[in-house]
Amino acid sequence: MSKGEQINNDRKNLERILGGRIEQRADRIAPGINPVAGVEVIYFEADRTARAARQFDALLDSAGELTVSSGGIVSDSCWITLPSGQCFLALSFHADLDGWRKAVEAGARTLIY
């Protein structure tokens, strides 16, 4: 059995044990394409040369005092690169959708790379 076949068999065994499909990087669907109730996804323009976590933190730090009442926000670490080279990074948030959206927009307005 080749190494590729062994990896494929291992993945299939894990999927059987876990009861679901393990998404492969090449098959990943961009966040926000398939709607999820109570979750919103926003993409912000990002600098491909800087770490995603650093830019995520800078965006939220630039928002000022957060007035969000509940929920959370995460960086999905999904980069979208346009043919022009312009890059966007996905964020998803839940619960207080309006509050998180306002925080992201406030940070984006004040953030300068």
Secondary structure, 3 states (H helix, E strand, C coil): CCHHHHHHHHHHHHHHHHCCCCCCHHHCCCCCCCCCCCEEEEEEEECCCCCHHHHHHHHHHCCCCCCCCCEEEEEEEEEEECCCCCEEEEEEEEECHHHHHHHHHHHHHHCCC
